[in-house]
């Protein structure tokens, strides 16, 4: 099974820093590993580069307006960049949609400390290092949030790769373009074209055409609460 050093080998061979079969030095692999982790960090902020989503559930107690989200927190998951549509709440074995709203929409709610049967909307305040998810109206239930699974960063070059198809090649080519200047080498048009093609192919797989959804069933509840 491939490891991180395989991506680094591919990248450095692509730009001609090393030949086939040559062993990358410890100092050069450290430079490449840092560059790779920087690339992975940047990919976290690109929706089409997030390779999967997951459901994460937590209990929302009665009279509770918000829950913390992050490792070992009330919603125990890697701190997400954003919360996706498709989240829902469960009460009495029935699931109800939970719409994700913007900060402005949440701020525009006149009376936030309202108790209802269950929340119909939530707002994610993506603070560092701890995020907070605010719910309206308040109501005891189980909340299930849809969050992105971002690319993980790698601690060592020996880390085993667990990646979707096509990603290993994409990362190798992206890394080649990224580190060429660090090794005082030029990137060929061929490498750039292969890199662009690999990125397009991968993002095409992640493209999801949004569907119109009816909000009348639960937005009406929000209007009634705001109007008293």
N, C-alpha and C positions, 0 to 999 in steps of 0.2 A: 504494500500500500504506500502511496506517495506521502512525502512529508514536506514541510515548508522549504527545506533546503533544495528540493526538486524544483520548486517555483523559482527560487533564487538562481539555481544553475541555469534554468531555461532562459531567464532574463539576461544574465550576464553573458551567456553564449550568444544570445540574439544580437547584442550590441558589440560583440567581438572582444569583450574584456577577458574572456577565457575561451579556450578551445574545448572541443568535446573530449571528455575523459579527464580533464584537468580538475584538480580539487580547489575549490574556492577557499581562500585564506580566512582565518577567523576574523580579522579586521574588516575585510570586504563583506563577509556574510553579515556582520553586525550592522554595517552601513545599509545593506540591502534589507535586512529585517526591519530596521527602523523605518525605512521608506515604505515597505510593504504595510506595516501597521498604520502609517499615516494615510495610505491609500484606503485601507479598510475603514478607518475612522471617517474619512470623507464619504465613503459609500453609504454609511449609516444615514446620511441626510438626503439620500436620493431614493425616492419611492420606488422607482423601477429597478433599483439594485437590491432591494430587500427580497431575499429569496423565499420567504415563507411568512405566514402569520400563524398565531396561536391564540387559543382561548385561555384566559386566566380568570379564575373565579375567586370571590371573597364574600364574606358575610358583611352586609351593611346593617348595623344594629339600629334599633328605633331611635329617633331623635338625633341622628348622626348626619352631619352635613357633608363631611369629606373623609376620604381615606388616603393614607400615604401609600406611595407605590415605589417599589425598588427592592433590591435584594434584602431579605429578612424583614421587610416592612409589612404593613397590613395587607397590601396586595403584593405578594412575594414573587417578583419576576424582575428580570434585568430591566433597569429603568428605560422605558420606551421613548422613542423620539416623538411618537404621536399615538393616539388611540384611533382605531379605524372604525368605519361604519360597520354595522352588523352586530354591535354590542347589544346586550339585552339584560333584563332583570327577570328573576324567577320568584314567584310567590304562589303558594298553594299548588305547586306542580304545574303552573302555567307560566309561559314565557311571554314577556312584553318587550317591545322594541325600546332601546335606550339610544336616543339621538345625541351625537357629539356636537356641541355648539362651540362657538368662538368665545374668546374673552369678552368681546364687546357684547355679544348676545347675553352672556351670563351677567355682565355688569349692568345691563339694561333691565334685569329682573328687579322690580321695585322692592319686593318683600321676599328675601331669600330664605328666611327662617320659617318656612311653611311645612307643616306636617301633612302628608297625604297617604294614600294607600301604598304607593311605590313611586320611585323617581321615573320621570319620562325623558329627562335630558341630563347630560353631564358635561363638565368642562375640565379639561386637563391643563393644569398649570405646571409646565415642564421645568421646574426649578432644578438646580444642581446643588448638592448631589441627590436630594430627595424631591421627587415629584408629588403632586397632590391632585386628587380627582375630586371635584365638587359635584354634588348631586342635587337636583331639584325636581320635585319637592322631596322632602325627607320622608323616608318610609322604610320599615324593616323588610329586608328581602335578601336574596343572593344576587350579586351583580357579576356578570360575565363580560369581560372586556376583550375585544379583539386587538391584539398588539402585534407589532412587527417583530420578526426574528432577524436581527441584523447580523452581518458578518462579524465573527469574533476575531479579536486580535490574538496574536501568537506570542507566547512567552519565549520560546526557543525555536531554533531552526530544526529541531528534531521532532516538533509536534506533528502528529499524524493528521492528514487532511481529511475532513469529512465535508465534501462540497457537492453541490448539484452539478449535473453534467455541463461541461463547457466552461465552468468557472475557473478551473485550474489554468487552462490555456489563456483565458481572458486576463487573469491576474498576472501571469507571467509576462504577457505582452505589455500590460499597463505598467508593470514594474520596470520593464526594459526602457520604456519611454521616460519613466520618472527618474531613473538613476543614471542615465547616460551622461548627463552633465556632471554628475558627481565623479565620474571616472574620466572626465574630459574627453568624451567620445561623442560622435554625432549619431543621431537616429536616422536611419534610412527611410525613404518614402515607403519602401516595402513594409518595414516594421510598423510604421504609422498606419498604413492601410489595413494591415492584418489586425492591428489593435482596434481600430474603429469598427471593423467588421465583426470582431468577436464581441465587442460591447453591444453593437446593434442587435446581433443575434440573441444575446442573453436577455437584453431588455425587452425584446419582442415577445419572449416567452412570458415575461412578467406583466405585460400590458393587459389590463382588465378594463373593458369598456363599462363605464358606470351605467347603472340602470336607474330609471326614474322610480322613486318610491312614494307611496301615498303617506302623507304626514297627518291627514285630517283626524285619524283616530286618536293620536296622542298629542298633537299640537293643540287640539281643542281643550284638552285638560290644562295645558299650560296657560292658555288665554283665560280660562275660568278662574285659575288660581290668581293670576295677575289682577283680574277684575274684582276679586273677592267673592 
